[in-house]
């Protein structure tokens, strides 16, 4: 693989990592809000003991769980991009020592 192609791929990976880090920050904020809402709904369900309150808690918890899965997916994507970046940097180093 040529040096210019490696550099271009490194640039693309770095840009994707930047965007994913921004997405991760947003997901962290949203997860905190959704988890707090789920906890509040859980407490309301415990206190009121009504089916509606239980359904609200279930729905709120489902949203929090979905955001937690999304956050985990973003973290996994970042990990994969970091491995790709490391591989590309190794190739760039090998290319420059030739």
C-alpha positions, 0 to 999 in steps of 0.5 A: 500500500502506498504512503499516500493511500495510508495517509489518506486512510489515516485521515479518514479514520481520524475523522471518523473517530472524531465524529464517534467521540462527539456521538459518544459524548452525546450518548453519555449525556442522553444515557444519564438523563434516561437512566435518571428518568428510569430510576424516577419512574421505578420509584413512582411505580414502587410508591404508587403500585399502579399498572400505569406507573409500572408500564411507565417504568418499563418504557423508561427503562427500555429507553435507557437500555437502548441508549446503553446499547447504542453507547456500547456500540459506539465504544466498540466502533471506536475500539475497532477504529483505534486498532485500524489506526494502529495498523495503519501507523505500523504500515506507515512506519514500515513504509518510511523505513524502506 
